[in-house]
Amino acid sequence: MTKPLLAVRGLDVVYYAGGAPLPVLRDVSFEIAPNEVLGLVGESGCGKSTAALTLLGLLPPNGAITGGSITLRGRELVGLEDDELRPLRGAEIAMVFQDPASSLNPTFTIGQQLVKAAAAHPEKIPGSSRALRRRAVELLAQVGIPDAASRFDDHPHQFSGGMKQRVLIAMALMLEPSLLIADEATSALDVTLQAQILELLLRLQQEHGTAILFVTHDLGVVAQVCDRVTVMYAGRVVEQCDVATLFERPEHPYAQALIGSIPSYRTRGTRLRAIPGRVPSLSSLRVGCTFADRCEHAQPLCRKEEPPLYGPRDHLVRCYLMDPASGVTAQPRPADVNGDARVAADRARFPKDVLVTARGLSTHFGGRRGLLARALGKGSNAVRAVDEVDFELKRGEVLGLVGESGSGKTTLGLTILRLVPATEGEVLFGERSIRALNSRELRRLRERMQIILQNPYSSLSPRMRVENLLTEPYRIHRTPKSKRYTASELLDLVRLGDELANRYPHELSGGQARRVSIARALALRPDLLVADEPTSGLDISAAASVLNLMNDLRHDLGLTYLIITHDLNIVGYIADRIAVMYLGQLVEVAPATAILGKPIHPYTQGLLAAVPDPKPGARIRRDLLPPGEIPSPRDPPPGCRFHTRCRLAQDICRTTAPALEQVETGHQVACHFWEEARATHHEYAVSKVPAL
């Protein structure tokens, strides 16, 4: 048997708050073999990042290891002083953090930072500064930085988010460490950039023989890159096994619920398996199993004594269900409603009229030319965020709007609501032109159309209690009392308790804050809700509960949704139709089943190919991924705007923009070579979610 590169045994870590120790990690054990990828998964607050930081000796000042062992190649790391750990950081264990912008020093060039990291370990890479520069340029080229030699002297602000992440990976590999820790290294990236980074990490792992500890909450990423998985909950390891076993035969109720929370278009219309409640805080851990309060199988023994890890070495589970002698048995789950029948019934009861129509809609920002620019005959440098968009949204329909960051999705949503002014075109709400309304008429109409913004904490006033936040729209719109919900009724509508009414936004969890935002948007009984990234920043279970809620509200209130997101699993689960946007223009619009089953436009195919598939062994289709990053909307390419990244591009694509035309019933595509693209379409790889 191969000796582990890293072995963690019985690790206990506490944070001191007010002099009292709060347990963050309790009896945590795992191993990583050479050249292996281990996934560390769980919701926020489960201790994943603390475990990663402990390996590097980077705990905050109030943190301390109180027990256990960490060995690297047999050498004990617990108890080493900082000057003894420093030679190991970067040289033996390196880390790629979640936010590349805050991880790079803005005052130094990336080349200086790469060379400085290597110069701190002359024993690992001896040589002159010229040799270190050559090594840095080689690595920048390996991680996909175009024209690496000339970019060596650029500063971090001159790189996009995806390129910054590549620079961090190059820096981590500069000293060829034995172990690379990736802490949510792709969670802030678009799906196409995420796919590129994952493929890069796997390629570099094979080339350099590096083991990887992948810390993430994204089970699709785990399925694609990991060999084994450690599931953590409230500072405890609750399940350990190989990745195929976790997805095919998860044993712990927590692992089962996480997998059951994954949305996909095969589960559309049914309820996702959201986990009730939230991860307990460090100060409120109780006796017994820490998951008992959220577990559908919990029985009295679970609340009295904490279970040990059961099972063989290759599949360990911390649950009494694994011990027949405990008397704890699994409880039957209630059968799901017939989701497809419910969705069909909802669609049938809605009128077939069109609620929102956009015609030739454009929104440009800036663009004023100075005197010199006008004298030289230079064109406008306006940001063409939305350019000549046409679409319809029917009453009771859910339309998903997808695309990479910079595609113009959010601007289109704001323009429809006239929260930003349109440059050209028109928007009809029913038969009324929104652009023609005066301020009084617009205020009345806004009661019928509301928005859920991406970040609930920035959209909810931190100085107002929840009760006041929910009733404020009535004061703004001078709504008669007879037409008002009470704060209690609004909280009940979004499945929250009255006890939250007196709290401030910072006292709410992410899921609770999102629900309060939804309740506030519903206060005026709108017909249309524009939801901008409604699950962004939420753990998988909290996201599942929000999606369940949105489905319920659509059923109960007859809402029409425009859902803006970069997550195709979400629109696959909840949307009736999907509109794909690229650089300010729609490139494909079709029913969700058509987009996800047989996408036609090369960009749509690339987006779907990049979606992390929670199916072990699935691999990203590199041939379909659009290379590079989306160009600037300030200077979009001529002709088809996607031609600079398209595998099928020909001369006509560089000069003539294709029109959005119907190629099949209800299926519109903007592509000169849509027939050729359809012939090479990528069948969407749907998750094989076990019946739990």
C-alpha positions in Angstrom: 0.0 0.0 0.0 1.3 3.5 -1.0 2.4 5.5 2.0 0.4 8.7 2.4 2.0 12.0 1.4 0.0 13.8 4.1 -1.7 12.2 7.1 -4.0 14.0 9.4 -4.9 12.0 12.6 -7.4 13.0 15.3 -7.0 16.8 14.7 -8.6 19.1 17.2 -8.7 22.9 16.6 -10.3 25.6 18.7 -10.9 29.3 18.4 -10.8 31.3 21.6 -13.6 33.9 21.9 -13.8 35.8 25.2 -11.3 33.4 26.7 -13.6 30.4 26.0 -12.5 27.7 23.5 -14.9 27.0 20.7 -14.3 23.7 18.9 -13.8 24.2 15.2 -12.4 20.8 14.2 -13.0 17.7 16.3 -11.2 14.4 15.7 -10.6 15.1 12.0 -8.6 12.4 10.1 -7.8 12.0 6.4 -5.0 11.0 4.2 -3.7 12.2 0.8 -1.6 9.9 -1.4 1.0 11.2 -3.8 -0.6 12.4 -7.1 -4.1 12.0 -5.6 -7.0 14.5 -5.6 -9.0 14.6 -2.3 -12.2 16.6 -2.1 -13.1 18.3 1.1 -16.9 19.2 1.0 -19.6 20.5 3.2 -21.6 23.7 3.8 -20.1 27.0 5.0 -19.2 26.7 8.7 -18.3 23.0 8.5 -14.6 23.6 9.0 -13.2 23.0 5.5 -11.1 26.1 5.1 -9.9 25.9 8.8 -8.6 22.4 8.0 -6.8 23.7 5.0 -5.2 26.6 6.8 -4.2 24.4 9.7 -2.0 22.3 7.3 0.0 25.4 6.5 0.2 26.7 10.1 -1.9 29.7 9.1 -4.5 29.7 11.8 -5.6 33.2 13.0 -4.1 34.4 16.3 -7.1 33.2 18.3 -6.8 29.7 16.8 -4.9 26.8 18.3 -4.3 23.0 17.7 -5.3 21.2 20.9 -4.8 17.6 19.8 -3.9 15.3 16.9 -1.2 14.9 14.4 -0.3 16.2 10.9 2.5 14.5 9.1 4.0 15.3 5.7 6.2 12.5 4.3 6.4 11.2 7.9 7.5 14.5 9.4 5.3 15.8 12.2 4.1 19.4 11.6 2.1 20.0 14.8 4.3 21.8 17.3 6.7 23.3 14.7 7.6 27.0 15.1 6.8 29.5 12.4 10.4 29.7 11.2 10.4 25.9 10.9 7.1 25.9 8.9 8.2 28.8 6.6 10.5 26.6 4.4 7.6 24.2 3.8 5.1 26.8 2.7 5.2 27.1 -1.1 8.0 24.6 -1.4 6.2 21.5 -0.1 2.6 22.7 0.5 1.2 25.6 -1.6 -2.3 27.1 -1.6 -4.5 28.8 -4.2 -7.1 31.0 -2.5 -10.6 31.8 -3.5 -10.2 35.4 -4.3 -7.3 36.1 -6.7 -7.7 39.9 -6.5 -7.0 40.0 -2.7 -4.3 37.3 -3.0 -2.0 39.3 -5.4 -0.2 42.5 -4.3 -1.5 45.3 -6.5 1.8 47.3 -6.1 4.1 44.7 -7.7 4.1 43.2 -11.1 3.1 39.5 -11.4 6.7 38.7 -12.5 8.1 40.3 -9.3 5.7 38.3 -7.2 6.5 35.0 -8.9 10.3 35.6 -8.7 10.1 36.8 -5.0 8.2 33.6 -4.1 10.9 31.5 -5.6 13.8 33.6 -4.3 12.6 32.9 -0.7 13.5 29.2 -1.2 17.0 29.2 -2.9 17.4 25.6 -1.7 14.5 24.5 -4.0 15.3 26.6 -7.1 18.9 27.8 -7.1 20.0 30.2 -9.8 20.2 33.8 -10.9 17.3 36.2 -11.2 17.5 35.6 -14.9 16.9 31.9 -14.4 14.0 32.6 -12.1 12.5 34.9 -14.7 12.7 32.1 -17.3 11.1 29.7 -14.9 8.3 32.2 -14.2 7.6 32.9 -17.9 7.5 29.1 -18.6 5.0 28.6 -15.9 2.8 31.6 -17.0 2.8 30.1 -20.5 1.9 26.6 -19.1 -1.1 28.0 -17.2 -2.4 29.7 -20.4 -1.3 33.3 -20.1 -1.1 34.5 -23.7 2.3 36.2 -24.6 3.6 35.3 -21.2 7.0 37.1 -21.6 5.4 40.5 -22.3 2.8 40.0 -19.6 5.5 39.3 -17.0 5.9 43.0 -16.1 2.1 43.7 -16.0 0.4 44.5 -12.7 -2.6 42.5 -11.3 -5.2 45.1 -12.3 -4.2 44.5 -15.9 -5.5 40.9 -15.8 -9.1 39.6 -15.8 -10.4 37.5 -13.0 -9.7 34.2 -14.8 -6.2 35.3 -15.7 -5.5 36.3 -12.1 -6.5 32.8 -11.0 -4.1 31.4 -13.5 -1.3 33.6 -12.2 -2.0 32.3 -8.6 -1.8 28.7 -9.9 1.5 29.5 -11.6 2.8 31.1 -8.3 1.7 28.0 -6.4 3.5 25.7 -8.8 6.7 27.8 -9.0 8.5 25.6 -6.4 6.9 22.4 -7.6 5.2 21.5 -4.2 4.2 18.0 -3.3 0.7 19.2 -2.2 -1.5 21.9 -3.7 -4.5 23.2 -1.6 -7.2 24.7 -3.8 -9.7 26.6 -1.5 -12.8 27.3 -3.5 -10.4 28.1 -6.3 -13.1 28.2 -9.0 -16.2 29.3 -7.2 -16.1 33.0 -8.2 -15.5 32.2 -11.9 -17.9 31.8 -14.8 -18.7 28.3 -15.8 -16.5 28.4 -18.9 -13.5 29.9 -16.9 -14.1 27.3 -14.2 -13.9 24.5 -16.7 -10.7 25.9 -18.1 -9.1 26.2 -14.6 -10.2 22.6 -13.7 -8.7 21.2 -16.8 -5.6 23.2 -16.2 -5.3 21.9 -12.6 -5.7 18.3 -13.7 -3.2 18.7 -16.6 -0.6 20.3 -14.3 -1.2 17.6 -11.7 -0.4 14.9 -14.2 2.7 16.8 -15.5 4.1 17.8 -12.1 2.9 14.8 -10.0 1.3 17.1 -7.5 -1.3 15.9 -5.0 -4.3 18.2 -4.6 -6.6 19.0 -1.7 -9.7 20.5 -3.3 -11.9 22.4 -0.8 -15.3 23.2 -2.3 -19.1 23.1 -1.9 -19.7 22.3 -5.6 -20.4 18.6 -5.9 -20.2 18.8 -9.7 -16.6 19.9 -9.4 -15.9 17.1 -6.9 -17.3 14.5 -9.3 -15.1 15.8 -12.1 -11.7 16.2 -10.5 -11.5 14.2 -7.2 -10.4 10.6 -6.6 -11.7 10.4 -3.0 -14.0 12.6 -0.9 -14.2 13.6 2.8 -17.5 15.1 3.8 -17.4 17.4 6.8 -20.2 18.7 9.0 -19.9 21.1 12.0 -16.2 20.3 12.3 -16.5 16.5 12.1 -15.8 14.1 9.3 -19.1 12.3 8.7 -18.3 10.2 5.6 -15.1 9.2 3.6 -15.0 7.2 0.5 -14.0 7.2 -3.2 -15.9 9.6 -5.4 -17.9 7.0 -7.3 -19.2 5.5 -4.0 -20.3 8.9 -2.7 -22.5 9.6 -5.7 -23.8 6.0 -6.2 -24.2 4.9 -2.6 -24.0 7.7 -0.1 -24.7 6.4 3.4 -24.7 9.4 5.8 -28.0 11.3 5.8 -26.1 14.6 5.3 -24.2 13.3 2.3 -27.5 12.0 0.9 -29.2 15.3 1.4 -26.4 17.2 -0.3 -26.6 15.1 -3.4 -30.4 15.3 -3.3 -30.1 19.1 -3.4 -28.5 19.2 -6.8 -30.8 20.8 -9.4 -31.0 19.5 -12.9 -33.6 19.5 -15.7 -34.3 15.8 -15.0 -35.7 16.8 -11.6 -37.7 19.8 -12.8 -41.1 20.2 -11.2 -40.1 18.0 -8.2 -38.9 19.3 -4.8 -35.2 19.4 -4.2 -34.0 17.7 -1.0 -33.2 20.9 0.9 -31.8 20.4 4.4 -33.9 22.2 7.0 -32.2 24.6 9.4 -28.5 25.6 9.3 -25.1 24.4 10.4 -24.9 24.9 14.2 -22.7 27.7 15.5 -19.5 26.8 17.4 -21.1 28.0 20.7 -24.2 26.0 20.4 -23.0 22.4 19.7 -25.0 19.9 21.6 -24.4 16.4 23.0 -24.9 13.7 20.5 -24.8 13.7 16.7 -24.3 17.3 15.5 -26.6 16.6 12.5 -29.5 15.3 14.6 -31.5 18.5 14.6 -31.6 18.5 10.8 -31.8 14.8 10.1 -35.0 13.1 9.0 -33.9 9.8 10.5 -32.8 11.2 14.0 -33.9 9.1 17.0 -33.4 9.5 20.8 -30.0 7.8 20.8 -28.7 10.3 18.2 -29.3 13.2 20.6 -27.6 11.4 23.6 -24.4 10.1 22.2 -22.2 11.0 19.2 -21.7 8.0 16.9 -18.2 6.8 16.0 -17.0 6.2 12.4 -18.3 2.9 11.2 -17.4 0.8 8.2 -14.2 -0.4 6.4 -11.3 1.9 5.9 -12.3 2.7 2.3 -15.8 3.8 3.3 -16.2 5.3 6.8 -19.6 6.8 8.0 -20.4 8.5 11.3 -24.0 7.4 11.8 -25.9 4.9 13.9 -27.7 3.8 10.8 -24.5 1.8 10.0 -24.8 -0.2 13.3 -27.7 -2.6 13.4 -27.2 -3.1 17.2 -28.0 0.6 17.8 -31.7 0.1 17.0 -31.6 3.3 14.8 -33.4 2.6 11.5 -34.0 4.8 8.4 -37.4 6.5 8.2 -39.4 6.3 5.0 -39.4 9.6 3.0 -42.7 11.0 1.8 -43.3 10.5 -1.9 -42.7 13.5 -4.1 -45.7 15.0 -5.9 -45.9 14.5 -9.6 -43.8 17.5 -10.6 -44.3 17.3 -14.3 -48.1 17.1 -13.9 -48.0 20.1 -11.6 -46.0 22.2 -14.0 -48.2 21.3 -16.9 -51.3 22.2 -14.8 -49.8 25.5 -13.9 -49.0 26.3 -17.5 -52.5 25.4 -18.6 -54.2 27.7 -16.1 -52.3 30.8 -17.2 -53.6 32.9 -20.0 -51.5 32.7 -23.2 -51.1 36.5 -23.5 -47.6 38.0 -23.6 -46.7 39.9 -20.5 -43.4 41.5 -21.6 -42.2 42.3 -25.1 -38.8 43.8 -26.0 -38.3 45.1 -29.5 -34.9 46.3 -30.8 -33.9 47.0 -27.2 -30.4 48.6 -26.7 -28.7 50.0 -23.7 -25.4 51.7 -24.1 -23.3 53.4 -21.4 -21.0 56.4 -21.9 -19.9 57.0 -25.4 -19.4 60.8 -25.3 -16.5 61.7 -27.5 -14.1 64.5 -26.6 -13.2 67.4 -28.9 -10.0 65.6 -30.1 -11.8 62.3 -30.8 -14.4 64.2 -32.9 -11.8 66.1 -34.8 -10.0 62.8 -35.6 -13.3 61.2 -36.6 -13.0 58.5 -34.0 -16.2 56.5 -33.2 -18.0 56.3 -30.0 -16.5 54.2 -27.2 -19.8 53.4 -25.6 -20.2 50.2 -23.7 -22.8 48.3 -25.7 -24.2 46.3 -22.8 -27.5 45.4 -24.6 -27.7 45.6 -28.4 -30.9 45.2 -30.5 -32.6 42.5 -28.3 -36.0 41.1 -29.2 -37.9 38.6 -27.0 -41.3 37.9 -25.4 -42.2 36.7 -22.0 -45.6 35.1 -21.5 -47.7 35.3 -18.4 -46.9 32.6 -15.9 -43.7 31.6 -17.8 -40.2 31.2 -16.3 -37.6 32.4 -18.7 -34.0 31.7 -17.9 -31.4 34.2 -19.2 -27.9 32.8 -19.2 -24.4 33.8 -20.3 -21.0 34.6 -19.0 -20.3 37.7 -16.9 -20.2 40.7 -19.3 -22.9 39.3 -21.6 -25.4 42.0 -20.6 -27.8 39.8 -18.7 -28.3 42.0 -15.6 -28.4 45.2 -17.7 -31.2 43.7 -19.8 -33.2 42.9 -16.7 -32.7 46.4 -15.3 -33.7 47.9 -18.7 -36.9 45.9 -18.8 -37.9 47.4 -15.4 -36.6 50.9 -16.5 -34.2 50.9 -13.7 -31.6 51.9 -16.3 -32.7 53.9 -19.4 -32.8 52.2 -22.8 -30.8 53.8 -25.6 -33.1 52.5 -28.4 -36.1 50.2 -28.8 -39.1 49.7 -26.6 -40.4 47.5 -23.8 -44.0 46.7 -23.6 -45.6 45.5 -20.3 -48.9 44.1 -21.5 -49.7 46.7 -24.2 -48.1 49.7 -22.4 -44.8 51.1 -23.5 -42.6 51.5 -20.4 -40.4 54.0 -22.0 -43.4 56.3 -22.7 -44.6 56.5 -19.1 -44.1 59.5 -16.9 -42.8 59.1 -13.3 -46.3 58.8 -11.7 -47.4 56.2 -14.3 -44.2 54.3 -13.9 -44.5 54.2 -10.1 -48.0 52.6 -10.4 -46.7 50.1 -12.9 -43.7 49.2 -10.8 -46.2 47.6 -8.3 -46.6 44.9 -10.9 -42.9 44.3 -11.7 -40.3 43.8 -9.0 -36.6 42.6 -8.8 -34.7 40.4 -6.5 -31.1 41.7 -6.6 -28.1 39.4 -6.5 -26.6 40.4 -3.1 -29.4 40.6 -0.4 -27.1 42.2 2.2 -26.3 45.2 -0.1 -30.0 45.6 -1.2 -31.4 45.5 2.3 -30.8 48.6 4.5 -28.6 47.5 7.4 -30.3 50.1 9.6 -33.8 48.7 9.3 -35.3 45.7 11.0 -36.9 43.0 8.8 -40.4 44.1 9.7 -39.8 47.6 8.5 -38.0 46.4 5.3 -41.0 44.3 4.4 -43.6 47.1 4.9 -41.5 49.9 3.4 -42.8 49.4 -0.1 -46.4 50.2 1.1 -45.2 53.6 2.4 -43.4 54.3 -0.9 -46.3 53.4 -3.1 -49.0 54.7 -0.6 -50.8 51.3 -0.7 -54.2 51.3 1.0 -54.2 49.2 4.2 -56.9 46.9 2.7 -54.3 45.8 0.1 -51.4 45.2 2.4 -49.9 42.0 3.7 -48.7 42.2 7.3 -45.0 41.5 7.9 -46.0 38.2 9.5 -48.0 37.2 6.4 -45.0 38.0 4.2 -42.6 36.1 6.3 -45.0 33.1 6.3 -45.3 33.4 2.5 -41.5 32.8 2.2 -41.5 30.1 4.9 -39.9 32.2 7.6 -40.9 32.5 11.3 -42.2 35.6 13.0 -39.1 35.7 15.3 -37.1 37.1 12.4 -39.2 40.3 12.2 -37.1 42.2 14.8 -33.7 41.2 13.4 -31.4 43.3 11.2 -30.0 41.9 7.9 -26.6 41.1 9.4 -28.3 38.8 11.8 -29.7 36.6 9.0 -28.1 33.7 7.2 -27.6 34.0 3.5 -30.7 31.9 2.8 -32.8 33.8 5.2 -31.7 37.2 3.7 -32.5 35.9 0.3 -36.0 34.9 1.4 -36.5 38.4 3.0 -35.6 40.0 -0.3 -38.2 37.8 -2.0 -40.8 38.6 0.6 -40.2 42.4 0.1 -40.5 42.0 -3.7 -43.8 40.1 -3.2 -45.3 42.8 -0.9 -46.9 44.7 -3.8 -48.3 41.5 -5.4 -46.4 41.8 -8.7 -47.0 39.9 -11.9 -43.4 39.8 -12.9 -40.3 39.0 -10.8 -36.8 39.6 -12.2 -34.5 37.4 -10.2 -30.8 38.2 -10.6 -28.6 35.3 -9.6 -31.2 34.2 -7.0 -28.9 31.4 -5.5 -25.5 33.2 -5.9 -23.3 32.8 -2.8 -25.6 30.2 -1.1 -24.6 26.7 -0.1 -26.1 24.0 -2.1 -28.9 23.2 0.4 -29.8 26.8 0.9 -29.9 27.3 -2.8 -32.2 24.2 -3.1 -34.6 25.7 -0.5 -34.8 29.0 -2.5 -35.5 27.1 -5.7 -38.2 25.1 -4.0 -39.7 28.3 -2.7 -39.7 30.0 -6.1 -41.5 27.0 -7.6 -44.1 27.1 -4.8 -44.7 30.9 -5.2 -45.1 30.4 -8.9 -47.7 27.8 -8.3 -49.5 29.7 -5.5 -49.4 33.2 -6.9 -49.2 32.7 -10.6 -45.9 34.6 -10.9 -43.9 35.2 -14.1 -40.1 35.0 -13.7 -37.1 36.3 -15.6 -34.3 34.4 -13.9 -30.8 35.8 -14.7 -28.0 33.3 -13.9 -24.8 31.7 -15.1 -25.8 28.3 -13.6 -27.4 26.2 -16.3 -28.4 23.5 -13.8 -30.7 26.1 -12.1 -32.4 27.2 -15.3 -32.6 23.5 -16.4 -34.5 22.8 -13.2 -36.9 25.7 -13.1 -37.2 27.4 -16.5 -39.7 26.8 -19.2 -37.6 28.5 -21.9 -33.9 29.6 -21.9 -32.4 32.6 -23.7 -28.6 32.6 -24.2 -26.9 36.0 -24.3 -23.4 36.8 -25.5 -21.9 40.2 -25.6 -25.2 42.1 -25.5 -27.1 40.0 -28.0 -29.3 36.9 -27.8 -27.8 34.0 -29.7 -30.3 31.2 -28.9 -33.8 31.1 -27.5 -35.7 27.8 -27.1 -37.7 25.6 -24.7 -35.4 24.4 -21.8 -35.7 20.8 -23.0 -34.4 21.8 -26.4 -31.5 23.9 -25.2 -30.4 21.3 -22.7 -31.0 18.3 -24.9 -29.9 19.5 -28.3 -28.2 23.0 -28.2 -27.5 24.4 -31.6 -25.4 27.6 -31.2 -21.7 26.9 -30.7 -21.7 29.2 -27.6 -24.6 27.4 -26.0 -22.8 24.1 -26.6 -19.7 25.5 -25.0 -21.6 26.7 -21.9 -23.3 23.3 -21.5 -20.0 21.4 -22.0 -18.5 23.5 -19.2 -21.2 22.7 -16.6 -19.6 20.5 -13.8 -21.5 17.2 -14.1 -22.1 15.5 -10.7 -21.4 12.1 -12.3 -18.0 10.5 -11.5 -15.9 9.9 -14.5 -17.5 12.6 -16.6 -15.0 14.9 -18.2 -15.3 18.3 -19.8 -15.6 18.4 -23.6 -12.5 20.5 -24.4 -13.4 20.6 -28.1 -16.6 22.5 -27.3 -15.2 24.9 -24.8 -15.0 28.5 -26.1 -11.3 29.5 -25.6 -10.2 32.6 -23.8 -12.6 35.2 -22.3 -15.5 37.3 -23.5 -14.3 40.5 -25.2 -15.1 44.0 -23.9 -18.6 45.3 -24.8 -16.8 48.6 -25.4 -15.2 47.3 -28.5 -17.2 44.2 -29.7 -15.9 42.2 -32.6 -17.4 43.0 -36.0 -19.8 40.5 -37.7 -20.8 37.7 -35.4 -19.6 38.7 -32.0 -18.7 35.1 -31.0 -16.5 34.5 -34.0 -13.3 35.2 -32.1 -13.9 32.2 -29.9 -16.0 30.0 -32.2 -14.6 26.7 -33.6 -16.8 27.0 -36.7 -16.0 30.6 -37.6 -15.4 31.4 -41.3 -14.9 34.6 -43.3 -18.6 35.5 -43.4 -18.7 35.4 -39.5 -16.1 38.1 -39.3 -18.0 40.5 -41.5 -21.7 39.8 -41.3 -23.8 39.5 -38.1 -26.3 36.6 -38.2 -29.9 37.4 -37.5 -31.8 35.6 -34.7 -34.0 33.3 -36.8 -36.4 30.4 -36.1 -34.7 27.2 -37.2 -37.2 24.8 -35.6 -40.6 25.3 -33.9 -40.0 27.7 -31.0 -36.2 27.5 -31.4 -34.4 30.6 -32.5 -30.6 30.7 -33.3 -28.3 33.4 -34.5 -25.6 31.5 -36.4 -24.6 31.3 -40.1 -23.7 27.7 -39.7 -26.4 26.4 -37.4 -27.0 23.3 -39.4 -23.3 22.3 -39.1 -23.3 23.2 -35.4 -26.5 21.1 -34.8 -24.8 18.1 -36.5 -22.0 18.2 -33.9 -24.2 19.1 -30.9 -23.2 18.1 -27.4 -25.9 16.0 -25.7 -26.2 17.6 -22.2 -24.7 15.2 -19.6 -27.4 15.0 -16.9 -26.5 14.1 -13.4 -27.1 10.6 -12.3 -28.6 11.4 -9.0 -29.4 8.3 -7.0 -32.9 7.8 -5.6 -32.4 8.5 -2.0 
